[in-house]
Amino acid sequence: MKKYTQITYKYLKSQKKRSILTIIGIILSVALISSIGTLLYSMRESEIQKTIKTEGNYHFVYKKGDKKLYNELKNNSKVESVSILTKSKEKIPIEKKYTIMIDKLNETGFKNLPINLKKGRVPKNENEILVEKWLLEKMDIKPKLNDKIKFNIKGKEKEFKLVGILVNSYESQYTGKSKSYTLINSISESSELNLFVKLKSGVSIKNNISEFKNMDKNDAFSINRHLLNLLGESPDSNVNKTLIVVGGVLILLVLISTIAVIYNAFHISVLERIKQFGVLRSIGAAPKQIKTIVLKEALIMSFIAIPLGLLSGIFALKFVLTIVTSDMLIKANEVVVSPMIILVSSGVGLLAVLVSAMLPARTASKVSPLDAIQNRGSFKKEKIKRRRSLLERFMKVESLMAHKNIKRNRKRFRITAFSITISVILFIVFSNFASMALKVNETGNEEENLSYKIQKRVTEKEKPKFTIDDYNKVKNIAGVDTVFKNYTRINTSTLIPKEKLTNKYKEYSPMGNKTIKNSGKEYSVLGTCIEGYDNERLEETKKYLKKGNVDIENMNMENGVLVVVTNREFVKKQKKMVIYDSADFKIGDEIPIDLNNYSIENNKFPSNVFKVKVNGVLEKVPYGYDEYSYGGIRIIASNKLLQKIAQSIDKKEYKKRFGEEFKGINIKGFDVKLKKDADRDSVSSKIKKLEEADSTNIITNVEENLKEEKKSYISI
């Protein structure tokens, strides 16, 4: 044997089981690092792609640019691309009811801006156009893809070829003002341009934002904030610091646990070979040579274990994502393997192994030959005690031996205890992160048990409504369990006696101490929303009762209602969101409703009020994305009572206040709950046909939206 270090190979071969177990420990540690890194990177990439699709692939925008600025940006060495959008100011009339405005984009604009094509392709010249689906349906000629369309622009007729159909925009349908897009042909000196800028890869966005902002002369510069947050390039240092701190804590915990596992394996291995090292020391081996033997073992096992750990981590991640539902995470085919993550995982794994092996190597090199040969290297010599401690008197022989062994070999005990502690901390931290991410977007009411929402697009020109026939069509779809009707809401105010208000309402609400008098009694005016529930939905409210009952027949006879007094507001003094009750109602209390809002406008008690009776108080609003009231109360009535309340509204006052006629209580939508065993693909295709048949129908997939939101929150 030419070198002492050649013993390393012989030991690894002779102690195959221990070597394999140590290698497995390193593999698992590296797999943990690489899988967590790959998962976080993949989720971040998935969220970035979703943001690009919905908000655009640009870093900042000049909303009042010109040709000169465009040329400056285009020739800037830091800029990758500049997307141009010129907004049309001319409203072209369509069928006397609607208008269309033809905006222009350059080729980069069609690539980088969120132009959502339903079918077809983008324009290749100024004679091709994209139009929204709903507007095509409103035209007399009902144009199809590749048909010719003529528009009257500035008194001249211009013909376009329809090369693409856009996804309907809610805003344009509401206003009746549609957007369409064509390719920009040329830019004049006087053209007002929206310039969307994307910097080159490798250029620090946050460090260069001020430079580009100074190029704006019209105070119309803004950033793509959500995208920059995800890229870690936000100009807000607090956002970047938060990401760094949270990421740093997680990486540190994983690194410590990795070092603990590997260190434990090496330390135990060294302690069991103390006698062998003592023999080497006694025949002339230097401490440095002993240390080199241990570190060489670590390097050999690292070169075997790290590549296997990287592969194991990635394949294990894909396997888990394949068999586990992807409601919260990404899908297996969305996993992105980053060379940077591979290099970092390898480096961190190697560092962990070397740090873990360094301390045991020092221990092995410092043991004296005499202590090592007698195998006393890690044991603490105890003084002989003739009397046992009080605790030891109650121990059995097995417990007493275990206790003495821990006292004699304290180092090994500390290592084992430390490893267990780190494992528990790691489990608690990741469990809490997952728990917070899952709960952050929960509505806390029945909304998250719904499958679909079906609503009407109410526009300035048209106010369509659903009928009982529409209800029956949805109800009769195979797989549908329950269909709840959504009725028109009434936004009004209520008059609450001052003694019924809570102290927290008086403290937190700006209206808390403002009162009006009537018959010697003081009342506060609270903003109120009145909702009508059908019988099926009223039955569901029973689980949210704090006090009272839900007796539908009695509610209809006695003008009985359910009230929600729980409010959530941001309080400036405390600089945080506060949840509190606005009023303390008893069962049987009467609530005067000022349907015409006379009390708000005149600061007087109205002569004409509609009185309802409190039948029950609910913990929260059972349905809707918001479970709280805001600075007031929420009243839930049966549909029959809601119709009765609506009849008391002064239509003249309503039109004067809101600028439109009150058209009574109508069915404005449906909330759909599916059966547990329903064929969701089949139900989805049938429900989507309702939207295809009538462009005023809006279908919202509640289940899918909740999944996407959970994925977004976990990514963030």
C-alpha positions, 0 to 999 in steps of 0.5 A: 500500500503506497498511501494511507488513503488507499484504505478508503477503497478497501473500507468502502468495499469491505463495509458495503452495507454501511457504505450503501446506507450512507450513499442512500442518505446522501441520495435522499438529501440531494433528492429533497433539495432538487425536488423542492427546487424544481417544484418551486421553479416549475410553479414560478414558471407556470405562474409567469406563463399565466401572467404573460397570457393574461397581462402581457409579456412586457416589463413596462409601458409608456401610455403616451409615447411617440415615434421619437421615443419608439426609435430611441427605445428600439435602438437601446442596447438593453431593449429586446422588443417594443410592442406598439398599440395605437388606440382608435378614437373613432367609434364605428356604429354597428346596427345603430346599437353598438360601436367598434373601435379598430386598434392597431398593433405591430407584429411584436404587439400581437406576440407580446400583448394579451390578444386572446384568439378563439379561432383563426390567426393574427393579421398579416397586413392592414386589410385583415382584422380580428373581431369579438365573437359577440359583435359578429353575432349582432351583425345582420350579415353574421360574418364567418372566418375568412369572410369580408367585412365592410366598415364606414371609417371617416365617411369612407367604406373600408373592407377587411378580411376577418382572419381571427375571432376574439374571445368575448370581453365582459367590459365590451359586452357591457358597454356595447363598445367592442375592440378589434385589431389590425396590423399597423402599417406606418407611424406618423410623427403625430401618432400617440403610441402605447409602447410596451417594452421588454428588456433583454435577458440578463439585464437587471430590470429593477436597476434600470427602471429609473433610467427608462422612467426618465425618458417619459415626458408625459407622466404616463409610465407604468410597470407590469407589476405582477410579472416583475414580482414573479421575476424577482425584479420588482422596484418595491424592495419590500417585495424582493426582501420578503421573497428572499427571506421566505426562500432563504428560511426554507433553503436554510431548513432544508440545508440544515436537515440535509447536513444533520442526516449526512453528518449523523451517518458519517459520525456514527461510521467514524465512532465505530472505527475509532480503534482502526484509526488508533492503529493507523495513528500508532504506526505513524499516520498523521492526523492530517492523513486520517482526516484525508481518509474520511474526506475522501470517503465523503467525496467518493460517495458524493460522486456516486450519490449526487447524480442519483439523487438529482435523477431520483428527485426529478422522477419522484416529483413527476411521479407524485404529481402524476398520482396526486391531484393537481388542484394545488400544484402543477401537472407532471408535464409542466415540470421544468428542469432548470440547469441552474437548479441542477447545478445549485442542488449539486453544489449544495449537496456536495457542500452538505456532504463536505461540511457533514464529513469535516467534523467527524474527520476532525474527531477521528484525527484528534483521538490519541492512539491509546484512547482509540485502541481502548475504544474510549474515544467517544465515551465519557468516563463516569465517577462511581456513585454508590447512591442512585438518584431519585429518578434512577430508583424508579427505573427498570434495568433496561431504562437504567442502562439506556440512561447510563449509555446516553450519559456516557456517549453524549455526543451521539445522543445530541446528534440523534436528538438534533436530527429528530428536532430538525426533521420535526421543524421541517415537517411543521414549517412545510405543513404550515406553508401548505395549510396557509396556501390552501386556506388563503383563498377559501371563501369559508361559505357554500360558494366553494361547494359550487361547480358552475355559475351561470350569469347574464351579461347586462349591458348599457343597451340590453338587460337580458334575464333568465326564465323558469325555462332556462332554470329547467334546462340547467336542472335537467342536465344529467349529473346536476344535483341542485340549481340555486336561483340568484335574484336581483339585489336591493342596495338600500339603507336601514335605520338601527336604534343607537342602543343596538349598535356595538361599541366596535361599530361606533369605534371603527365605522366613520358612520358610528356616531352619526345619528338622526332622531325620531320620536325622541329616539336616536337611529343610525343609518347603516348601508344594507344589501337585501338578497333574495334566496330560493327555498333550496338556498334558505335550507342551506343557511341553517348551518350558519345560524348563530341564533333564531331559526329558518322557518320559510312559511313564518318568514313569508307571513311575518316579513321575517328575515335573516341578518348578517352583522359581521363586518370586515374593514381596514381600520387606518388607526390600527393599520390592519383588517378588523372583523367585528359585529355592527349590531346586536339584534335579538330575535323578534326585533324590527328593522325599518328599511329606508328603500328610497334612501331618504334618510341619507339625502336629507338626514331625517327619519323617513315618513315611509319605511318598510319594516322586517322582523329578525327571524335569525342571525347568521355567522356569515353570508352563506353564498357569494364570494364575500362572506362579510358585510362592509360597514353595515348589515346584510339582509337575507329574505325569501324570494316572496318577501323580496318581491313584496319589498320591491313593490314599495320602492318609489320608481321615480325616486329610484330613477332620479337616484340611479339614472335608470328605471327599476324593473323589479326582481328578476332571475339574474343567474344560477349557481350549479352544484353537481352530484359527487359521481357526476361525469364532469366532462359531460356536464361541462360540455352541455353547460358550455353549449348554453354560452355558445347558443346565447352570447349573453350567457356567462359560464364560470367554472367555480371549481377550476377557478378555485384550483387556479387560485390555489396554484397561484397562492402557493406559487407566490 
